Amino acid sequence: MPPLVWESSPRPCQGLLPCWKVAQPLPVRQVRSLRLSNGGARTPRSGEAPGRPVHKLSKVAILTRLLRSVSAPFFAPAGRLTYVTAARIHPSADVDSDITLGDGVAIWHLAQVRSGAVLGENCIVGRGAYVGPGVEIGANSKIQNYALVYEPARLGAGVFIGPAVVLTNDHFPRAVNPDGTLKSGHDWELVGVTIEEGASIGARAVCVAPITIGKWAMVAAGATVTRDVPNYALVAGAPAKRIKWVGRAGVPLESAGANNWVCPLTGEKYEQQGERLVHSQDMKHEEK
């Protein structure tokens, strides 16, 4: 099995983040529960990479699995994880031992990722962010600094969660029961936020569960979202309301006649059907 080495040298497009790195690609059949710790440096054994300290494993499990087998259809773009080459985890991050990571995941300073969380390939968890137990995040998603993603949230592929965003998980939060006794962690109903493929949540927005943010939708910074957001909708305010439509490129669409919209950057066409917007590509699929 290839050695795991501690690497702190800069790498293209990855900055100066020290990381745990598998020294060469690891086939699926060889991947086991690998646990990381920040201590226990030892002298490399024969055949291991010279010149770099090698550490014992004691804190994060890197497992391979099909994201399609554990998630809703909008996770499909994540595809199959065929090997693990590197999981970049800062020494100050707090990660439980049974999380699932795809290839290329990066977890930054002071972030916390709890038991059973699933992060698809190339996900980034920023400084001080929190990912709750069992939360599922699709490939190529970004959780920015100090965002709070509480369980049982589910995020599709390519989702952007801005700085200090909060995804709540309780209908009627209380610290105490009617008799004044402290509530426990098991006497309330968990409800989650679902965010579908490509959607973006602006800085300091609050999404009040249970709601669904549709594909490629955009929530403005500081908004309070209390109801479902349609695909391609741009919502703002408290409570959030739709103010425009946005395309996959992230810019507001322009009117192209009755119920027709076009992206000024890409030329992609959309059709408004009542309170929802449909991409021309989606319309072709529906016709089939």
Contacts in CASP RR format, 6 or more apart in sequence:
PFRMAT RR
TARGET T0000
AUTHOR 0000-0000-0000
METHOD contacts of the structure
MODEL  1
MPPLVWESSPRPCQGLLPCWKVAQPLPVRQVRSLRLSNGGARTPRSGEAP
GRPVHKLSKVAILTRLLRSVSAPFFAPAGRLTYVTAARIHPSADVDSDIT
LGDGVAIWHLAQVRSGAVLGENCIVGRGAYVGPGVEIGANSKIQNYALVY
EPARLGAGVFIGPAVVLTNDHFPRAVNPDGTLKSGHDWELVGVTIEEGAS
IGARAVCVAPITIGKWAMVAAGATVTRDVPNYALVAGAPAKRIKWVGRAG
VPLESAGANNWVCPLTGEKYEQQGERLVHSQDMKHEEK
1 26 0 8 1.000
1 30 0 8 1.000
2 22 0 8 1.000
2 23 0 8 1.000
2 24 0 8 1.000
2 25 0 8 1.000
2 26 0 8 1.000
3 23 0 8 1.000
3 44 0 8 1.000
3 45 0 8 1.000
3 47 0 8 1.000
3 48 0 8 1.000
3 49 0 8 1.000
3 54 0 8 1.000
4 20 0 8 1.000
4 21 0 8 1.000
4 22 0 8 1.000
4 23 0 8 1.000
4 34 0 8 1.000
4 54 0 8 1.000
4 55 0 8 1.000
4 57 0 8 1.000
5 20 0 8 1.000
5 21 0 8 1.000
5 23 0 8 1.000
5 48 0 8 1.000
5 49 0 8 1.000
5 52 0 8 1.000
5 53 0 8 1.000
5 54 0 8 1.000
6 18 0 8 1.000
6 19 0 8 1.000
6 20 0 8 1.000
6 21 0 8 1.000
6 41 0 8 1.000
6 52 0 8 1.000
6 53 0 8 1.000
6 54 0 8 1.000
6 55 0 8 1.000
7 18 0 8 1.000
7 19 0 8 1.000
7 20 0 8 1.000
7 21 0 8 1.000
7 52 0 8 1.000
8 16 0 8 1.000
8 18 0 8 1.000
8 19 0 8 1.000
10 16 0 8 1.000
14 88 0 8 1.000
14 106 0 8 1.000
17 88 0 8 1.000
17 90 0 8 1.000
17 106 0 8 1.000
17 108 0 8 1.000
18 90 0 8 1.000
18 91 0 8 1.000
19 86 0 8 1.000
19 87 0 8 1.000
19 88 0 8 1.000
19 89 0 8 1.000
19 90 0 8 1.000
19 106 0 8 1.000
20 36 0 8 1.000
20 55 0 8 1.000
20 86 0 8 1.000
20 87 0 8 1.000
20 88 0 8 1.000
20 89 0 8 1.000
21 85 0 8 1.000
21 86 0 8 1.000
21 88 0 8 1.000
22 84 0 8 1.000
22 85 0 8 1.000
22 86 0 8 1.000
23 48 0 8 1.000
23 49 0 8 1.000
25 83 0 8 1.000
25 84 0 8 1.000
25 85 0 8 1.000
26 83 0 8 1.000
26 84 0 8 1.000
26 85 0 8 1.000
27 83 0 8 1.000
28 64 0 8 1.000
28 81 0 8 1.000
28 82 0 8 1.000
28 83 0 8 1.000
31 62 0 8 1.000
31 63 0 8 1.000
31 64 0 8 1.000
31 83 0 8 1.000
31 84 0 8 1.000
33 61 0 8 1.000
33 62 0 8 1.000
33 63 0 8 1.000
33 97 0 8 1.000
33 98 0 8 1.000
34 57 0 8 1.000
34 60 0 8 1.000
34 61 0 8 1.000
34 62 0 8 1.000
35 57 0 8 1.000
35 58 0 8 1.000
35 59 0 8 1.000
35 60 0 8 1.000
35 61 0 8 1.000
35 97 0 8 1.000
36 55 0 8 1.000
36 57 0 8 1.000
36 58 0 8 1.000
36 59 0 8 1.000
36 60 0 8 1.000
36 89 0 8 1.000
36 95 0 8 1.000
37 55 0 8 1.000
37 56 0 8 1.000
37 57 0 8 1.000
37 58 0 8 1.000
37 59 0 8 1.000
38 55 0 8 1.000
38 59 0 8 1.000
38 91 0 8 1.000
39 55 0 8 1.000
39 56 0 8 1.000
39 58 0 8 1.000
40 55 0 8 1.000
40 56 0 8 1.000
41 53 0 8 1.000
41 54 0 8 1.000
41 55 0 8 1.000
42 53 0 8 1.000
42 54 0 8 1.000
42 55 0 8 1.000
42 56 0 8 1.000
43 54 0 8 1.000
44 50 0 8 1.000
44 51 0 8 1.000
44 52 0 8 1.000
44 53 0 8 1.000
44 54 0 8 1.000
45 54 0 8 1.000
48 54 0 8 1.000
59 95 0 8 1.000
59 97 0 8 1.000
60 87 0 8 1.000
60 89 0 8 1.000
60 95 0 8 1.000
60 96 0 8 1.000
60 97 0 8 1.000
60 99 0 8 1.000
60 101 0 8 1.000
61 97 0 8 1.000
61 98 0 8 1.000
61 99 0 8 1.000
61 100 0 8 1.000
62 84 0 8 1.000
62 87 0 8 1.000
62 101 0 8 1.000
62 102 0 8 1.000
63 100 0 8 1.000
63 101 0 8 1.000
64 81 0 8 1.000
64 82 0 8 1.000
64 83 0 8 1.000
64 84 0 8 1.000
64 102 0 8 1.000
65 81 0 8 1.000
65 100 0 8 1.000
66 79 0 8 1.000
66 80 0 8 1.000
66 81 0 8 1.000
67 75 0 8 1.000
67 78 0 8 1.000
67 79 0 8 1.000
67 80 0 8 1.000
67 81 0 8 1.000
67 118 0 8 1.000
67 120 0 8 1.000
67 138 0 8 1.000
67 139 0 8 1.000
68 75 0 8 1.000
68 76 0 8 1.000
68 78 0 8 1.000
68 79 0 8 1.000
68 80 0 8 1.000
70 118 0 8 1.000
70 136 0 8 1.000
71 78 0 8 1.000
71 118 0 8 1.000
71 136 0 8 1.000
71 138 0 8 1.000
71 154 0 8 1.000
71 156 0 8 1.000
72 154 0 8 1.000
72 156 0 8 1.000
72 194 0 8 1.000
74 156 0 8 1.000
74 157 0 8 1.000
74 196 0 8 1.000
74 197 0 8 1.000
74 215 0 8 1.000
75 136 0 8 1.000
75 138 0 8 1.000
75 156 0 8 1.000
75 157 0 8 1.000
76 157 0 8 1.000
77 139 0 8 1.000
77 157 0 8 1.000
77 158 0 8 1.000
77 197 0 8 1.000
78 120 0 8 1.000
78 121 0 8 1.000
78 138 0 8 1.000
78 139 0 8 1.000
78 157 0 8 1.000
79 139 0 8 1.000
81 102 0 8 1.000
81 103 0 8 1.000
81 120 0 8 1.000
81 121 0 8 1.000
83 103 0 8 1.000
84 101 0 8 1.000
84 102 0 8 1.000
84 103 0 8 1.000
85 103 0 8 1.000
85 104 0 8 1.000
86 103 0 8 1.000
86 104 0 8 1.000
87 101 0 8 1.000
87 102 0 8 1.000
87 104 0 8 1.000
87 105 0 8 1.000
87 106 0 8 1.000
87 107 0 8 1.000
88 104 0 8 1.000
88 105 0 8 1.000
88 106 0 8 1.000
88 107 0 8 1.000
89 95 0 8 1.000
89 106 0 8 1.000
89 107 0 8 1.000
90 107 0 8 1.000
90 108 0 8 1.000
90 109 0 8 1.000
90 110 0 8 1.000
90 111 0 8 1.000
92 109 0 8 1.000
92 110 0 8 1.000
93 107 0 8 1.000
93 108 0 8 1.000
93 109 0 8 1.000
93 110 0 8 1.000
93 111 0 8 1.000
93 112 0 8 1.000
93 113 0 8 1.000
93 125 0 8 1.000
94 110 0 8 1.000
94 111 0 8 1.000
94 112 0 8 1.000
94 113 0 8 1.000
95 107 0 8 1.000
95 111 0 8 1.000
95 112 0 8 1.000
95 113 0 8 1.000
96 113 0 8 1.000
96 114 0 8 1.000
96 115 0 8 1.000
96 116 0 8 1.000
96 117 0 8 1.000
96 133 0 8 1.000
97 115 0 8 1.000
98 115 0 8 1.000
98 116 0 8 1.000
99 113 0 8 1.000
99 114 0 8 1.000
99 115 0 8 1.000
99 116 0 8 1.000
99 117 0 8 1.000
99 118 0 8 1.000
99 119 0 8 1.000
100 116 0 8 1.000
100 117 0 8 1.000
100 118 0 8 1.000
100 119 0 8 1.000
100 120 0 8 1.000
101 119 0 8 1.000
101 120 0 8 1.000
102 119 0 8 1.000
102 120 0 8 1.000
102 121 0 8 1.000
102 122 0 8 1.000
102 123 0 8 1.000
102 139 0 8 1.000
103 121 0 8 1.000
103 122 0 8 1.000
104 121 0 8 1.000
104 122 0 8 1.000
104 123 0 8 1.000
105 119 0 8 1.000
105 120 0 8 1.000
105 121 0 8 1.000
105 122 0 8 1.000
105 123 0 8 1.000
105 124 0 8 1.000
105 125 0 8 1.000
106 123 0 8 1.000
106 124 0 8 1.000
106 125 0 8 1.000
107 113 0 8 1.000
107 125 0 8 1.000
107 126 0 8 1.000
108 124 0 8 1.000
108 125 0 8 1.000
108 126 0 8 1.000
108 127 0 8 1.000
108 128 0 8 1.000
108 129 0 8 1.000
108 145 0 8 1.000
109 126 0 8 1.000
109 127 0 8 1.000
109 128 0 8 1.000
110 127 0 8 1.000
110 128 0 8 1.000
111 125 0 8 1.000
111 126 0 8 1.000
111 127 0 8 1.000
111 128 0 8 1.000
111 129 0 8 1.000
111 130 0 8 1.000
111 131 0 8 1.000
112 128 0 8 1.000
112 129 0 8 1.000
112 130 0 8 1.000
112 131 0 8 1.000
112 132 0 8 1.000
113 119 0 8 1.000
113 125 0 8 1.000
113 131 0 8 1.000
113 132 0 8 1.000
114 130 0 8 1.000
114 131 0 8 1.000
114 132 0 8 1.000
114 133 0 8 1.000
114 134 0 8 1.000
114 135 0 8 1.000
114 151 0 8 1.000
115 133 0 8 1.000
115 134 0 8 1.000
116 133 0 8 1.000
116 134 0 8 1.000
117 131 0 8 1.000
117 132 0 8 1.000
117 133 0 8 1.000
117 134 0 8 1.000
117 135 0 8 1.000
117 136 0 8 1.000
117 137 0 8 1.000
118 134 0 8 1.000
118 135 0 8 1.000
118 136 0 8 1.000
118 137 0 8 1.000
118 138 0 8 1.000
119 125 0 8 1.000
119 131 0 8 1.000
119 137 0 8 1.000
119 138 0 8 1.000
120 137 0 8 1.000
120 138 0 8 1.000
120 139 0 8 1.000
120 140 0 8 1.000
120 141 0 8 1.000
121 139 0 8 1.000
121 140 0 8 1.000
122 139 0 8 1.000
122 140 0 8 1.000
123 137 0 8 1.000
123 138 0 8 1.000
123 139 0 8 1.000
123 140 0 8 1.000
123 141 0 8 1.000
123 142 0 8 1.000
123 143 0 8 1.000
124 141 0 8 1.000
124 142 0 8 1.000
124 143 0 8 1.000
125 131 0 8 1.000
125 143 0 8 1.000
126 142 0 8 1.000
126 143 0 8 1.000
126 144 0 8 1.000
126 145 0 8 1.000
126 147 0 8 1.000
127 145 0 8 1.000
127 146 0 8 1.000
128 145 0 8 1.000
128 146 0 8 1.000
129 143 0 8 1.000
129 144 0 8 1.000
129 145 0 8 1.000
129 146 0 8 1.000
129 147 0 8 1.000
129 148 0 8 1.000
129 149 0 8 1.000
130 147 0 8 1.000
130 148 0 8 1.000
130 149 0 8 1.000
130 150 0 8 1.000
131 137 0 8 1.000
131 143 0 8 1.000
131 149 0 8 1.000
132 149 0 8 1.000
132 150 0 8 1.000
132 151 0 8 1.000
132 153 0 8 1.000
133 151 0 8 1.000
134 151 0 8 1.000
134 152 0 8 1.000
135 149 0 8 1.000
135 150 0 8 1.000
135 151 0 8 1.000
135 152 0 8 1.000
135 153 0 8 1.000
135 154 0 8 1.000
135 155 0 8 1.000
136 153 0 8 1.000
136 154 0 8 1.000
136 155 0 8 1.000
136 156 0 8 1.000
137 143 0 8 1.000
137 149 0 8 1.000
137 155 0 8 1.000
137 156 0 8 1.000
137 159 0 8 1.000
138 155 0 8 1.000
138 156 0 8 1.000
138 157 0 8 1.000
138 158 0 8 1.000
138 159 0 8 1.000
139 157 0 8 1.000
139 158 0 8 1.000
140 157 0 8 1.000
140 158 0 8 1.000
141 155 0 8 1.000
141 156 0 8 1.000
141 157 0 8 1.000
141 158 0 8 1.000
141 159 0 8 1.000
141 160 0 8 1.000
141 161 0 8 1.000
142 158 0 8 1.000
142 159 0 8 1.000
142 160 0 8 1.000
142 161 0 8 1.000
142 162 0 8 1.000
143 149 0 8 1.000
143 161 0 8 1.000
143 162 0 8 1.000
144 160 0 8 1.000
144 161 0 8 1.000
144 162 0 8 1.000
144 163 0 8 1.000
144 165 0 8 1.000
144 203 0 8 1.000
145 163 0 8 1.000
145 164 0 8 1.000
146 163 0 8 1.000
146 164 0 8 1.000
147 161 0 8 1.000
147 162 0 8 1.000
147 163 0 8 1.000
147 164 0 8 1.000
147 165 0 8 1.000
147 166 0 8 1.000
148 164 0 8 1.000
148 165 0 8 1.000
148 166 0 8 1.000
148 167 0 8 1.000
149 155 0 8 1.000
149 161 0 8 1.000
149 165 0 8 1.000
149 167 0 8 1.000
150 166 0 8 1.000
150 167 0 8 1.000
150 168 0 8 1.000
150 169 0 8 1.000
150 192 0 8 1.000
150 209 0 8 1.000
151 169 0 8 1.000
151 190 0 8 1.000
151 192 0 8 1.000
152 169 0 8 1.000
152 190 0 8 1.000
152 191 0 8 1.000
152 192 0 8 1.000
153 167 0 8 1.000
153 169 0 8 1.000
153 192 0 8 1.000
153 193 0 8 1.000
153 194 0 8 1.000
153 195 0 8 1.000
153 209 0 8 1.000
154 192 0 8 1.000
154 193 0 8 1.000
154 194 0 8 1.000
154 195 0 8 1.000
155 161 0 8 1.000
155 194 0 8 1.000
155 195 0 8 1.000
156 195 0 8 1.000
156 196 0 8 1.000
156 197 0 8 1.000
156 198 0 8 1.000
156 199 0 8 1.000
157 197 0 8 1.000
157 198 0 8 1.000
158 197 0 8 1.000
158 198 0 8 1.000
159 195 0 8 1.000
159 196 0 8 1.000
159 197 0 8 1.000
159 198 0 8 1.000
159 199 0 8 1.000
159 200 0 8 1.000
159 201 0 8 1.000
160 198 0 8 1.000
160 199 0 8 1.000
160 200 0 8 1.000
160 201 0 8 1.000
160 202 0 8 1.000
161 167 0 8 1.000
161 195 0 8 1.000
161 201 0 8 1.000
162 200 0 8 1.000
162 201 0 8 1.000
162 202 0 8 1.000
162 203 0 8 1.000
162 205 0 8 1.000
163 203 0 8 1.000
163 204 0 8 1.000
164 203 0 8 1.000
164 204 0 8 1.000
165 201 0 8 1.000
165 202 0 8 1.000
165 203 0 8 1.000
165 204 0 8 1.000
165 205 0 8 1.000
165 206 0 8 1.000
165 207 0 8 1.000
166 205 0 8 1.000
166 206 0 8 1.000
166 207 0 8 1.000
167 192 0 8 1.000
167 193 0 8 1.000
167 195 0 8 1.000
167 207 0 8 1.000
167 209 0 8 1.000
168 192 0 8 1.000
168 193 0 8 1.000
168 206 0 8 1.000
168 207 0 8 1.000
168 208 0 8 1.000
168 209 0 8 1.000
169 190 0 8 1.000
169 191 0 8 1.000
169 192 0 8 1.000
169 193 0 8 1.000
169 209 0 8 1.000
170 188 0 8 1.000
170 189 0 8 1.000
170 190 0 8 1.000
170 191 0 8 1.000
170 209 0 8 1.000
171 189 0 8 1.000
171 191 0 8 1.000
171 209 0 8 1.000
173 188 0 8 1.000
174 183 0 8 1.000
174 188 0 8 1.000
175 182 0 8 1.000
175 183 0 8 1.000
176 182 0 8 1.000
176 183 0 8 1.000
177 183 0 8 1.000
177 187 0 8 1.000
191 209 0 8 1.000
191 210 0 8 1.000
192 209 0 8 1.000
192 210 0 8 1.000
193 207 0 8 1.000
193 209 0 8 1.000
193 210 0 8 1.000
193 211 0 8 1.000
193 212 0 8 1.000
193 213 0 8 1.000
194 211 0 8 1.000
194 212 0 8 1.000
194 213 0 8 1.000
195 201 0 8 1.000
195 207 0 8 1.000
195 212 0 8 1.000
195 213 0 8 1.000
195 214 0 8 1.000
196 212 0 8 1.000
196 213 0 8 1.000
196 214 0 8 1.000
196 215 0 8 1.000
196 217 0 8 1.000
196 231 0 8 1.000
197 215 0 8 1.000
197 216 0 8 1.000
198 215 0 8 1.000
198 216 0 8 1.000
198 248 0 8 1.000
199 213 0 8 1.000
199 214 0 8 1.000
199 215 0 8 1.000
199 216 0 8 1.000
199 217 0 8 1.000
199 218 0 8 1.000
199 219 0 8 1.000
199 229 0 8 1.000
200 217 0 8 1.000
200 218 0 8 1.000
200 219 0 8 1.000
200 250 0 8 1.000
201 207 0 8 1.000
201 213 0 8 1.000
201 219 0 8 1.000
202 218 0 8 1.000
202 219 0 8 1.000
202 220 0 8 1.000
202 221 0 8 1.000
202 222 0 8 1.000
202 223 0 8 1.000
203 221 0 8 1.000
203 222 0 8 1.000
204 221 0 8 1.000
204 222 0 8 1.000
205 219 0 8 1.000
205 220 0 8 1.000
205 221 0 8 1.000
205 222 0 8 1.000
205 223 0 8 1.000
205 224 0 8 1.000
205 225 0 8 1.000
205 240 0 8 1.000
206 222 0 8 1.000
206 223 0 8 1.000
206 224 0 8 1.000
206 225 0 8 1.000
207 213 0 8 1.000
207 219 0 8 1.000
207 225 0 8 1.000
208 224 0 8 1.000
208 225 0 8 1.000
208 226 0 8 1.000
211 225 0 8 1.000
211 226 0 8 1.000
211 227 0 8 1.000
211 228 0 8 1.000
211 229 0 8 1.000
212 228 0 8 1.000
212 229 0 8 1.000
213 219 0 8 1.000
213 225 0 8 1.000
213 228 0 8 1.000
213 229 0 8 1.000
214 228 0 8 1.000
214 229 0 8 1.000
214 230 0 8 1.000
214 231 0 8 1.000
214 232 0 8 1.000
214 233 0 8 1.000
215 231 0 8 1.000
215 232 0 8 1.000
216 231 0 8 1.000
216 232 0 8 1.000
216 246 0 8 1.000
216 247 0 8 1.000
216 248 0 8 1.000
216 250 0 8 1.000
217 229 0 8 1.000
217 230 0 8 1.000
217 231 0 8 1.000
217 232 0 8 1.000
217 233 0 8 1.000
217 234 0 8 1.000
217 235 0 8 1.000
217 246 0 8 1.000
218 233 0 8 1.000
218 234 0 8 1.000
218 235 0 8 1.000
218 246 0 8 1.000
218 250 0 8 1.000
219 225 0 8 1.000
219 229 0 8 1.000
219 235 0 8 1.000
219 236 0 8 1.000
219 240 0 8 1.000
220 234 0 8 1.000
220 235 0 8 1.000
220 236 0 8 1.000
220 237 0 8 1.000
220 240 0 8 1.000
220 243 0 8 1.000
222 237 0 8 1.000
222 238 0 8 1.000
223 235 0 8 1.000
223 236 0 8 1.000
223 237 0 8 1.000
223 238 0 8 1.000
223 240 0 8 1.000
224 237 0 8 1.000
224 238 0 8 1.000
224 239 0 8 1.000
224 240 0 8 1.000
225 235 0 8 1.000
225 239 0 8 1.000
225 240 0 8 1.000
226 239 0 8 1.000
226 240 0 8 1.000
227 239 0 8 1.000
229 235 0 8 1.000
229 240 0 8 1.000
229 242 0 8 1.000
230 242 0 8 1.000
230 275 0 8 1.000
230 276 0 8 1.000
230 277 0 8 1.000
231 276 0 8 1.000
231 277 0 8 1.000
231 278 0 8 1.000
232 245 0 8 1.000
232 246 0 8 1.000
232 247 0 8 1.000
232 253 0 8 1.000
232 270 0 8 1.000
232 277 0 8 1.000
232 279 0 8 1.000
233 242 0 8 1.000
233 244 0 8 1.000
233 245 0 8 1.000
233 246 0 8 1.000
233 277 0 8 1.000
234 242 0 8 1.000
234 243 0 8 1.000
234 244 0 8 1.000
234 245 0 8 1.000
234 246 0 8 1.000
234 252 0 8 1.000
235 241 0 8 1.000
235 242 0 8 1.000
235 243 0 8 1.000
236 243 0 8 1.000
244 252 0 8 1.000
244 253 0 8 1.000
245 252 0 8 1.000
245 253 0 8 1.000
245 261 0 8 1.000
245 270 0 8 1.000
245 272 0 8 1.000
245 277 0 8 1.000
246 252 0 8 1.000
246 253 0 8 1.000
247 253 0 8 1.000
247 263 0 8 1.000
247 268 0 8 1.000
247 270 0 8 1.000
247 279 0 8 1.000
248 263 0 8 1.000
248 266 0 8 1.000
248 268 0 8 1.000
248 279 0 8 1.000
249 263 0 8 1.000
249 265 0 8 1.000
249 266 0 8 1.000
249 268 0 8 1.000
251 263 0 8 1.000
251 264 0 8 1.000
251 265 0 8 1.000
253 261 0 8 1.000
253 262 0 8 1.000
253 263 0 8 1.000
253 264 0 8 1.000
253 270 0 8 1.000
254 261 0 8 1.000
254 262 0 8 1.000
254 263 0 8 1.000
254 264 0 8 1.000
255 261 0 8 1.000
256 262 0 8 1.000
256 269 0 8 1.000
259 271 0 8 1.000
259 272 0 8 1.000
259 273 0 8 1.000
260 269 0 8 1.000
260 270 0 8 1.000
260 271 0 8 1.000
260 272 0 8 1.000
261 269 0 8 1.000
261 270 0 8 1.000
261 271 0 8 1.000
261 272 0 8 1.000
261 277 0 8 1.000
262 268 0 8 1.000
262 269 0 8 1.000
262 270 0 8 1.000
263 269 0 8 1.000
263 270 0 8 1.000
268 279 0 8 1.000
268 280 0 8 1.000
269 279 0 8 1.000
269 280 0 8 1.000
270 277 0 8 1.000
270 278 0 8 1.000
270 279 0 8 1.000
270 280 0 8 1.000
271 277 0 8 1.000
271 278 0 8 1.000
271 280 0 8 1.000
271 283 0 8 1.000
272 278 0 8 1.000
278 286 0 8 1.000
END
